[in-house]
Amino acid sequence: MIKNLLNRVEEAFICLLLAAMTLEVFVEVILRYGFNTGVSFGTELTQHLSAWMVLFGASYGVKVGSHIGVDAFVRTLPPAGRRAVSSFAILLALVYCGLIMFGSWGYLSKVYKVQLELQDMPIQRWIAHSPLVLGYAMLAYRLVALLGKILTGKAEGFKLADEAKESMKMYVKKTGEKAREGGQA
């Protein structure tokens, strides 16, 4: 139940970030080109929303398998080899997440003590930059979950987007439709 709630909150938050960023950019363009004015904090807000999307989107990408990876070598290995290489890659990624979270925590605590605000918005910098820790914590959570699936034999590695295979399917579908249309004419 908690896992399901976390998934829903994560998806809703990513959707909210995308909608907010799109709306802000739309309003900024209308103001700039329609009325020769703008919002003083528009660029900074867009940058932060975009950064938040990247941080939270990385963990979501691991969950749904939308990351692109170079796995030509790994696919040649037997299932046990794929699990071993994927487990090693996950452990390295977890070390990376840990280093980033440690450094981010130090950065956020120093910025909190100094009470710095963002350049164009009256928001404390530590609040605006807190997704550094939260995003990498979510990514680490997703990586640990994937490692658990690999160790229990439920997965062999990362679910990666296979753009080449998807493109070929689309091509075959499109050429098949054109061939049928040509035959009917």
N, C-alpha and C positions, 0 to 999 in steps of 0.2 A: 504494500500500500504506500509506504513512504517513497519507494523507488518510483512508483507510478506518479505520485504527486510531484516529485523532483523533476521527472520528465516533462510533465505538463507545465510546471513553472518555468523551466528552462525554455521550452518551445514558445510559451507566451511572451517571455521576456525578450527573446530574439525577435519575434514578430513585432513587439512594441518598439524595440530599437530601430528596426528597419522602417516601420511606419513613421516614427518620429523624425528620423534622418531624412526620409523622402519628403515629408511635409515641410521640414525646415528648409531644405534646399529649394523646393518649389516656391515657397514664400519669398525666399531670398532672391530668386531669379525674377519673380514678378515685381518685387520692390525695386530691384536694381535696374531692370530694363524697362519697366513700365512707368516707374515714378522717379527714377534717378536718385534713389536713396537705398537704404539697406538697414540691416540690424547689426549693431556694433559687435555683437558676440556671435554672429552667425557662423563664421569660419571655425572658431574655437569649439562651438557646440557640435558642429558636424564632425570635426576631428575626434572629439571624445566619443561621440556616438559610434563612429566608425571603428575606433579602437576597441570599444566595448564589444561590438559585434564580432570582431576578429577573436577576441579573447574567449567569449562564450561560444562562438561558432566552432572553434577548434575542438572543444569537447563534444559538441553536438555532432560534428563530422566524424569523430571516432565512433560515436554511438550508432549512427546510421550508415556508416561506410561510404562517406562521400569524399574522403581524401584520395588524392591521386598518389600512387607510389610506383617506384621502379622495382618490380618484383619478378623480372624475367629470370634471374638466377634462382630466386627462392622457389619459383614454380617448378624448376627442374629437380628439386630435392624430394625425397620421399616424405610422407606425412610427418614422421618423427623429426626429420631435419627441418621441415617448415616450422614445426612447433618450437624447436630449439632456437632457430634464428629469430623467429618472431618474439619469443620470450626474452631473448637477449636484447632485441631492439626496444621492447617495452621497458626493460630494466634501465637501459640507457636513457630513454625518454623520461622515466620517473626520476632519475638523478637530475636531469635537466630541469624538470618541473620543481624539484626540491631546491635547486640552486636559485632559480628565478623567484620562487616564493620567499626564500630566505633573504635574498637581496631586496625584494620588493617590500618585505616587512620592515627591514632596516630603513629603507627610503621613506616609507610611509610614516614610520615613527618619528623620524627626524623632521619631516615636513609638518607633522602634527604639532611637535614641540615649538616650531617656529611660527606656526599659524599662517602659513602662506596661502593666499587666495590665487585663483586662476587670473590670468592676465586681463581678460575682458568680462568675466562674470564674477559676481560676489559669492563664489562657492569655494569652500576650503579645498585646497589642492589634494589633501589626503582623502577626502570623500570622492572627488572626481577620479582619482587614480587608484582607488581601492579595488576595482576589478582586476588589477594586476594579480593580487593574491587570490581573489575569488575565482577568476577565470582559470588560473593554473591549478587551483585546488580541484575544480570541476574536471579539468583535463586529467589530473592524476587519478581522480576517482574513476573516470571512464577507462583509463589504462589499467588500473588494478582490476576492474571488472573483466576487461578483456583478457588479462593475464590469468584470472581465475578460470575463464572459459577454456583457455588453451591448456592449462594444467589439468583440467578435468576431462579433456578430450572433446569438448563441445565445439571447439573451433580450432583451426590450424594456424590462424594468424589474423592479420588485419583484414577487415572487409574493405577492399579498395575499389574505387570506381574504375571501371574498365572502359575508358572512352573509345578506344579503338573498336572493341566489340560492339558497343552501343552504336557507333557510327556505321559500322558494317550492317547491323540490323536495320538501321534507318535507310541505308542505301538500298539494301535488298528489297525492303518494303516499298520504297519509292519506285524503283525500277520495275517491280512486279505490278504496281498499280498502273504505271505508264504502259506496260506491255498489255495489260488487260484492256486499257482504254484504246490502245492502238488496234487491238483485235476486234473491238466492238464498233469502231468507226467505219 
